[in-house]
Amino acid sequence: MLESIYSGVSAQGTTFELESFLICSGVSLLLGLAIAYIYRFRNPASKNFMVTLALLPVMVQMVICIVNGNIGAGVAVMGVFSLVRFRSVPGSAKDIGSVFFAMAVGLACGMGYVALAALFTLIVGVANIAFMLSPIGTHRGPSLEKSLRITIPEELDYTGVFDDIFERYTTRTECVRAKTINMGSLFQVEYEIQLRDAKLEKRFIDELRVRNGNLPIVCGRLEERVEL
């Protein structure tokens, strides 16, 4: 394992050989590409996000090369890791994990530990593929947790109007939000529910339709909440 491949540090700043910098940059790019394809395994991904994952290690490495040996290195590293918020659109837990993965590899390459970075990429990559192939977190049969959106007339008080139906068909019900639509003439109420039996979903919706005047009802997969 390489302890460090930089030539040294001077009082005015950090000095390093061009050859060492090119080695680190090349390794960072190769490992970044590997991280992008590891993320892509059994996971839909846009080209933009894959390119960003591939380039992120070499960008982090460049920042670490510049601040290496300076007093403000600690503050700079914290600033680099704050880049995890670079995505304006909320992503999944795997997106965030992959960004941290790429940044950790770039940090290791920037400090000169290219062998450690390669070994770390191999370990995390193998673990990621193994976990994706394992039954961890998978549901056996249809999921009972649903997101339910019910449209109701303006004159109908949605507070408690469906309680008896929910009691028969669900084990848990939570009203997430309510909003007006169609210029205020209708309400749309959103719930998070857990069904008692997935086979009774159609009967459940039919009873809701009778109560809300046959206005649109949407029952689908519960969306994952992500906070960045």
Backbone torsions as a table, in degrees:
resi	resn	phi	psi	omega
1	MET	NA	139.2	-179.3
2	LEU	-79.7	127.9	175.2
3	GLU	-71.4	-48.4	176.0
4	SER	-168.6	143.4	-179.9
5	ILE	-113.8	17.5	175.7
6	TYR	-91.0	150.2	-175.0
7	SER	-76.5	-27.7	178.7
8	GLY	157.8	179.1	-177.6
9	VAL	-127.3	133.7	178.3
10	SER	-107.8	171.6	-178.6
11	ALA	-67.5	-29.9	-178.5
12	GLN	-81.3	-15.7	-177.8
13	GLY	159.7	-168.0	-176.3
14	THR	-94.4	133.8	175.2
15	THR	-119.9	139.4	177.7
16	PHE	-149.8	156.3	-177.3
17	GLU	-74.2	146.4	179.0
18	LEU	-63.2	-39.0	-179.6
19	GLU	-62.0	-42.4	179.0
20	SER	-64.6	-41.2	179.1
21	PHE	-62.7	-41.9	179.8
22	LEU	-66.5	-36.4	177.2
23	ILE	-63.0	-47.3	179.3
24	CYS	-61.7	-42.4	-179.1
25	SER	-65.2	-42.5	179.2
26	GLY	-63.5	-43.5	178.2
27	VAL	-64.6	-40.6	179.2
28	SER	-61.1	-42.4	179.6
29	LEU	-65.9	-42.4	179.7
30	LEU	-65.1	-44.0	179.5
31	LEU	-69.2	-35.4	176.0
32	GLY	-62.7	-40.2	176.8
33	LEU	-63.8	-40.0	177.5
34	ALA	-63.8	-40.8	178.8
35	ILE	-62.8	-40.4	179.8
36	ALA	-61.5	-41.5	-179.9
37	TYR	-75.5	-29.2	173.6
38	ILE	-64.8	-42.3	177.1
39	TYR	-62.9	-35.9	-176.2
40	ARG	-72.0	-17.1	-176.3
41	PHE	-63.0	115.4	179.4
42	ARG	53.5	34.9	-179.4
43	ASN	-147.8	121.2	178.7
44	PRO	-64.4	137.0	-176.6
45	ALA	-146.5	143.5	175.8
46	SER	-80.9	155.9	179.1
47	LYS	-63.7	-38.2	-179.2
48	ASN	-59.6	-43.7	-178.0
49	PHE	-70.2	-37.2	178.3
50	MET	-65.7	-40.9	178.0
51	VAL	-64.2	-39.3	178.1
52	THR	-63.1	-43.5	177.8
53	LEU	-62.1	-38.5	-178.9
54	ALA	-67.9	-33.2	-177.3
55	LEU	-91.7	-18.0	-175.4
56	LEU	-60.5	-43.2	179.3
57	PRO	-58.8	-42.2	-177.9
58	VAL	-70.9	-30.5	177.0
59	MET	-70.0	-42.9	176.7
60	VAL	-64.3	-40.5	179.1
61	GLN	-59.1	-40.1	179.9
62	MET	-63.8	-41.8	178.5
63	VAL	-62.3	-44.1	-179.5
64	ILE	-65.7	-36.9	177.2
65	CYS	-60.7	-39.1	-177.2
66	ILE	-70.5	-41.3	-173.9
67	VAL	-93.5	-4.4	-175.9
68	ASN	-58.9	123.1	178.4
69	GLY	92.8	-10.1	179.3
70	ASN	-85.2	159.1	-179.7
71	ILE	-63.9	-35.9	-176.9
72	GLY	-84.5	15.0	-177.5
73	ALA	-60.8	-40.0	-178.7
74	GLY	-62.5	-43.5	178.7
75	VAL	-65.1	-39.3	-179.5
76	ALA	-64.3	-40.5	179.3
77	VAL	-62.9	-41.1	177.2
78	MET	-62.1	-38.8	177.6
79	GLY	-65.5	-37.9	178.4
80	VAL	-62.8	-45.1	-177.9
81	PHE	-70.8	-17.2	174.8
82	SER	-71.6	-9.1	178.0
83	LEU	-66.0	-7.0	178.2
84	VAL	-60.6	-16.0	178.7
85	ARG	-93.8	19.0	-176.4
86	PHE	-70.1	-17.6	-178.4
87	ARG	-84.5	126.1	179.4
88	SER	-79.0	-26.3	179.3
89	VAL	-97.8	130.0	-179.8
90	PRO	-57.3	137.0	-179.4
91	GLY	-113.0	-177.2	-179.7
92	SER	-87.2	174.5	177.9
93	ALA	-62.4	-34.8	179.4
94	LYS	-67.6	-35.9	176.4
95	ASP	-59.5	-48.2	-178.7
96	ILE	-64.1	-42.8	178.6
97	GLY	-61.9	-39.4	179.8
98	SER	-67.4	-36.6	177.1
99	VAL	-64.5	-45.2	176.7
100	PHE	-62.3	-38.0	177.8
101	PHE	-58.9	-51.2	-179.4
102	ALA	-62.4	-38.6	-179.2
103	MET	-69.6	-36.5	177.7
104	ALA	-65.1	-40.2	177.8
105	VAL	-65.4	-42.9	177.6
106	GLY	-62.9	-38.1	177.9
107	LEU	-63.4	-43.4	179.2
108	ALA	-63.9	-42.8	178.7
109	CYS	-65.9	-38.4	179.3
110	GLY	-64.1	-30.4	177.7
111	MET	-84.3	-4.0	177.8
112	GLY	96.7	-0.5	-177.7
113	TYR	-91.8	66.7	-175.1
114	VAL	-69.4	-35.8	178.4
115	ALA	-66.0	-41.9	177.5
116	LEU	-63.9	-39.1	178.3
117	ALA	-62.5	-43.5	179.1
118	ALA	-64.8	-42.4	179.1
119	LEU	-65.2	-40.7	178.3
120	PHE	-62.5	-42.7	177.9
121	THR	-61.8	-41.8	179.3
122	LEU	-63.4	-45.6	-177.9
123	ILE	-64.3	-49.5	-178.8
124	VAL	-66.9	-37.2	178.6
125	GLY	-63.2	-46.3	178.3
126	VAL	-64.1	-41.9	178.9
127	ALA	-64.1	-40.0	179.9
128	ASN	-62.5	-46.4	179.8
129	ILE	-65.1	-40.8	179.9
130	ALA	-63.8	-42.4	179.4
131	PHE	-67.4	-36.1	178.2
132	MET	-66.4	-32.8	179.7
133	LEU	-83.5	-15.9	-178.7
134	SER	-82.2	164.5	-179.6
135	PRO	-81.2	12.2	-178.2
136	ILE	-61.9	125.5	175.4
137	GLY	78.8	1.8	179.7
138	THR	-88.0	149.8	179.8
139	HIS	-97.1	137.1	172.9
140	ARG	-93.8	110.2	-176.6
141	GLY	89.3	178.0	-177.8
142	PRO	-66.0	145.1	178.9
143	SER	-73.7	140.7	179.8
144	LEU	-92.3	-11.2	179.0
145	GLU	-88.5	125.5	-174.0
146	LYS	-133.4	157.3	168.9
147	SER	-104.3	126.6	-174.2
148	LEU	-121.6	125.6	176.1
149	ARG	-118.8	122.7	-177.5
150	ILE	-119.6	127.8	174.5
151	THR	-95.8	129.6	-176.8
152	ILE	-131.4	155.9	177.7
153	PRO	-65.4	158.3	-177.3
154	GLU	-62.5	-35.3	-175.8
155	GLU	-79.7	-10.1	-179.0
156	LEU	-88.7	124.0	179.1
157	ASP	-79.4	112.0	-175.6
158	TYR	-73.5	-13.7	-178.5
159	THR	-70.9	106.7	177.1
160	GLY	80.2	1.7	-175.5
161	VAL	-70.6	-24.5	-179.0
162	PHE	-108.6	10.0	-172.4
163	ASP	-58.8	-41.6	-178.0
164	ASP	-67.0	-35.4	177.5
165	ILE	-69.9	-43.2	178.0
166	PHE	-60.8	-38.5	-178.2
167	GLU	-64.1	-34.6	-179.0
168	ARG	-78.1	-33.4	-170.1
169	TYR	-112.2	-10.8	-177.4
170	THR	-127.8	156.2	174.0
171	THR	-101.2	-17.7	178.3
172	ARG	-150.0	135.1	178.3
173	THR	-140.6	131.0	178.3
174	GLU	-136.2	124.9	176.4
175	CYS	-79.4	115.3	-175.4
176	VAL	-86.6	-47.3	-179.5
177	ARG	-160.6	159.2	174.5
178	ALA	-137.7	138.6	-179.4
179	LYS	-146.6	157.5	177.1
180	THR	-89.6	145.8	177.8
181	ILE	-136.5	172.4	177.6
182	ASN	53.9	53.1	179.0
183	MET	59.4	32.1	176.5
184	GLY	82.9	3.0	-179.0
185	SER	-83.7	-13.2	-179.6
186	LEU	-134.8	156.7	172.0
187	PHE	-111.2	144.8	171.1
188	GLN	-121.6	117.4	-177.0
189	VAL	-110.4	131.0	-178.1
190	GLU	-112.1	132.1	180.0
191	TYR	-123.8	153.5	165.0
192	GLU	-110.2	122.1	-173.5
193	ILE	-129.0	162.1	171.3
194	GLN	-128.7	115.6	-176.3
195	LEU	-72.0	150.6	173.6
196	ARG	-74.5	-38.5	-177.7
197	ASP	-147.4	124.2	-178.4
198	ALA	-64.0	-25.8	-179.3
199	LYS	-71.3	-15.8	-178.4
200	LEU	-97.8	12.8	-175.6
201	GLU	-63.3	-43.1	-179.4
202	LYS	-64.7	-43.5	178.3
203	ARG	-62.1	-38.0	177.7
204	PHE	-60.8	-47.4	-179.7
205	ILE	-66.6	-37.5	178.9
206	ASP	-60.8	-40.6	179.2
207	GLU	-69.4	-34.5	175.9
208	LEU	-66.3	-36.4	179.1
209	ARG	-63.7	-38.9	177.5
210	VAL	-63.1	-38.4	-176.0
211	ARG	-75.8	-33.5	-175.6
212	ASN	-99.9	13.9	176.1
213	GLY	75.1	28.0	176.8
214	ASN	63.0	28.4	173.2
215	LEU	-81.2	165.6	-174.4
216	PRO	-57.2	138.7	174.7
217	ILE	-131.1	131.9	179.2
218	VAL	-121.2	123.1	177.5
219	CYS	-126.6	117.3	-175.9
220	GLY	-147.8	-169.0	-177.4
221	ARG	-66.0	140.6	178.5
222	LEU	-69.6	124.7	-179.1
223	GLU	-73.7	141.7	178.8
224	GLU	-74.4	130.1	177.8
225	ARG	-86.2	125.3	179.9
226	VAL	-126.7	129.7	176.6
227	GLU	-118.8	126.1	178.9
228	LEU	-107.3	NA	NA
